[in-house]
Amino acid sequence: MTETKVGTVTHYYNHLHVAGVIMTHGELKPGDRIHIKGFTSDFEQDVGSMEMDHVPVTVAKPGDDIGLRVVAHAREHDTVFKVT
């Protein structure tokens, strides 16, 4: 499996289990497999709920600041990889 960097976690909303992610490369769509890795974070999941300004989106592109529901605790500066 190949991993390609697509973004960076900017914030984690603990009570919502949502990571704020700034997209830097490529595209991300619901159903894509991602890997979030940082100093203490390391988990994979499929993209489910993805929003921008509280509105559901079907694709995220470079420059987009999205909210992404995550299955584990993500931390600021964690790297988001797309797994293909």
PLY file of the C-alpha trace (Angstrom):
ply
format ascii 1.0
element vertex 84
property float x
property float y
property float z
element edge 83
property int vertex1
property int vertex2
end_header
0.00 0.00 0.00
1.15 3.50 -0.82
0.68 6.54 1.40
0.55 10.08 0.06
0.48 13.14 2.31
-2.76 15.09 1.85
-2.89 17.37 4.87
-2.08 18.33 8.45
-4.22 18.33 11.58
-4.71 21.89 12.85
-7.03 21.18 15.79
-8.84 18.34 17.55
-12.33 18.81 18.99
-12.42 16.23 21.77
-16.16 16.43 22.52
-17.02 15.93 18.82
-14.22 13.48 17.87
-13.46 15.76 14.92
-10.07 16.79 13.58
-9.60 20.09 11.78
-7.44 19.35 8.74
-5.84 21.76 6.27
-5.49 20.08 2.91
-2.05 20.54 1.32
-1.90 17.98 -1.49
-4.24 15.84 -3.57
-7.93 15.22 -2.95
-9.91 13.47 -0.24
-13.39 11.98 -0.64
-15.73 10.03 1.63
-14.78 6.36 1.48
-11.05 7.05 1.03
-8.70 5.29 3.45
-6.49 7.61 5.53
-3.63 7.19 7.99
-3.11 9.84 10.67
0.37 9.78 12.16
2.15 11.99 14.66
4.43 11.81 17.67
1.87 9.81 19.68
-0.95 9.30 17.13
-0.96 6.43 14.67
-4.24 5.09 13.28
-6.04 4.30 10.02
-9.68 4.77 9.12
-12.05 5.28 6.21
-13.25 8.83 5.62
-16.88 9.14 6.65
-18.22 12.53 7.68
-16.36 15.47 6.14
-17.46 19.12 6.45
-16.29 22.59 5.53
-17.87 25.51 7.43
-20.43 23.07 8.92
-21.60 22.03 5.44
-21.02 18.43 4.24
-18.62 18.21 1.29
-17.94 15.38 -1.17
-14.38 16.38 -2.07
-11.60 18.29 -0.29
-8.80 19.91 -2.31
-5.55 21.72 -1.44
-6.24 24.87 0.56
-9.50 23.55 2.03
-9.87 23.59 5.83
-12.13 20.65 6.66
-13.58 18.98 9.71
-13.14 15.23 9.66
-14.74 12.78 12.10
-11.99 10.50 13.45
-11.99 7.21 15.34
-9.11 8.10 17.68
-7.54 11.18 19.26
-5.65 13.27 16.70
-3.24 16.02 17.69
-2.14 19.31 16.17
0.63 18.87 13.58
-0.24 15.19 12.93
0.15 14.31 9.27
-2.79 12.96 7.26
-1.92 10.42 4.56
-4.20 8.95 1.89
-3.71 5.18 1.62
-4.01 3.70 -1.87
0 1
1 2
2 3
3 4
4 5
5 6
6 7
7 8
8 9
9 10
10 11
11 12
12 13
13 14
14 15
15 16
16 17
17 18
18 19
19 20
20 21
21 22
22 23
23 24
24 25
25 26
26 27
27 28
28 29
29 30
30 31
31 32
32 33
33 34
34 35
35 36
36 37
37 38
38 39
39 40
40 41
41 42
42 43
43 44
44 45
45 46
46 47
47 48
48 49
49 50
50 51
51 52
52 53
53 54
54 55
55 56
56 57
57 58
58 59
59 60
60 61
61 62
62 63
63 64
64 65
65 66
66 67
67 68
68 69
69 70
70 71
71 72
72 73
73 74
74 75
75 76
76 77
77 78
78 79
79 80
80 81
81 82
82 83
